[in-house]
Amino acid sequence: MRHGLSSLRLVLREMQRSKMNTLLSLIVVALATGVWVAMLAVGQASEDVTRKMMKDMGFNLMITPKGTDPARLQMLDFSKDDMPEEYVTRLAEHGNLPAEHFVGKLQKRVELQGETAVLTGVMAEAARTGSKVKPMPTAYEVKPGEVYLASAIAQRLGMQPGASVIIEGRTFSVAKVLPSVGAMPEDIRIFAELHEVQSLLNRAGRINAIDALSCQCDVPIGELMAFLEKKIREVLPDVEVTAYKSILLARHQQRSMVHLMGLMTLSLVMTAAGAAVWGLTYQNVHNRRYEIGVFRALGIPGWKIAALFLGKIILYSATGAAVGCFAGWRVAQALNLLEGAMSLPAGTYSMALLATPAVAALLGLPPILSRLMSDPVEVLGDRGA
Amino acid sequence: MIRLENITKDYRKHGVIVQALRGVSFEATPGSITLVRGHSGSGKTTLIDLIAGLTRPTSGKVFVGGESLGEMGAARLSKLRARRVAVVFQSFHLVPYLTAMENVLLPTLAASVSDSGARAKALLERLGIAARASHYPAEMSAGERQRCALARALLQNPQVILADEPTGNLDEESAGWVLDSLDNCRREGATVLVASHQHLERIHADQEFELKDGAFLGP
């Protein structure tokens, strides 16, 4: 110790002495950080599961030409109103819409062997240039000359893959029979390649619906539809936006609930941890009040005394944050919440490691300052007259 | 040099105003020892607190080294204590989790001291507790703790040393070590003020005051 006593040495010595206080403080910080990381993982896992589930459930938005009467669509009357096929590209390329997975469709009610079906020309799902988003499982890419039959119509026509079917005078080969969706008209659709259907129906370059999947928007549930409509109409003013509400709202509600629960749990844990850090710092400062008096009598400036206490807080909270991050990540892994080993963004961990000591220091500051502002003579008052 | 001009100090205790010092004036020159005697509650500690700049007088002026403490802010007072004024407490006030050597080096947190390690070691040797350098206060006797506290006070080579009942808790041998060291400091040019309830025969005070109920009875 040629150059005297270093602040770090003093802080470490004190931590060594007040083991219980240090250990408790470290545990509190580690717990709070661990819960925070685990909650983020739960939130992310919930988003991932919801996203996958919703994709499996299919599109939840339908964009149709302006003035389309939903009642007419229910009656499978697709005869009127269409829009340019190019609308799909415009939506996909916009890149800042609360919806994605755009699929253009041209539909027409047809009668085959006395059975009603909906001939549906579909294009490959349109994605933004360079986008790596996986297409929806219900977005079919049908080759020219082939059709996919929905389950009910395949059953009614008694057709299996490999069979031939004549639609509007043209022969198609049945490439696939799709599993039942349990909804009409989805189960009586005959999917074919869009351009082939356009040529068959004499409506080149035209479509009459665009399917889409709404994104997970941070909008109150009551305002969701209006928000989606407004955003889409900013790109395509002459369209109607119809939602498959039960699917859309269930998804939104589920997400809101996870958020709310996460927020409540996190608020509770953080408040408790904050109070504990404050209390433990208060206790530590109180126990060391004579020491503070001696430091001041020795001429150690107030800011340096505060730094000694803050140094301790930063040391244990940084260690606690690291332990908490690791523990939270392990818990998330053990519960299979994270697909990849580090699938929470690296920024989450960096933020926890930086923000935790900063917040802990802020919480610990009031008791330190209050003790520093007290009269040193009073603190040292047990010296006798 | 220390100069006090007509100092009064009142404080409030349990809602009652207590007059701790009443019109105290004196001057102590460098290279001298001033002994202030008085019973418990006579105002000795308040006097030391005022000279150390730990508290401010209700009226009157305190000068240390020719500078009025009343005109100094908290930062300058801290600097004064860090470099020029040292206090030795009756109850030692050593930091319990630091060894004797580390306690002696504590003032280096306030101001750097050239070759502080060697100086601390020399002080421990001079006070006869070199063998205790790596011991904690709890492992030392009262006399050793007081000598350690004195070594801490002397590390910065202060111009003013204020010792509050430095031998109050000590046996004769330890008290001898402490008083001889204070006498050495006087010989080296420091202004030493010792407050005690006892007659300290071993110390050759240049001036002696009797403090009673906050006022000097006379030299």
Interface residues (C-beta under 8 A of the other chain):
Chain A: M1 R2 H3 G4 L5 S7 R9 L10 R13 E14 Q16 R17 Y290 E291 G293 V294 F295 R296 A297 L298 G299 I300 P301 G302 K304 D375 P376 V377 L380 D382 R383 G384 A385
Chain B: G38 H39 S40 G41 S42 G43 K44 T45 T46 D49 A52 L54 T55 A74 A75 S78 K79 L80 R81 A82 R83 V85 V87 F89 Q90 S91 H93 V95 P96 Y97 L98 M101 E102 L105 L106 P107 T108 L109 A110 A111 S112 V113 D115 S116 G117 A118 A120 R152 D164 E165 G168
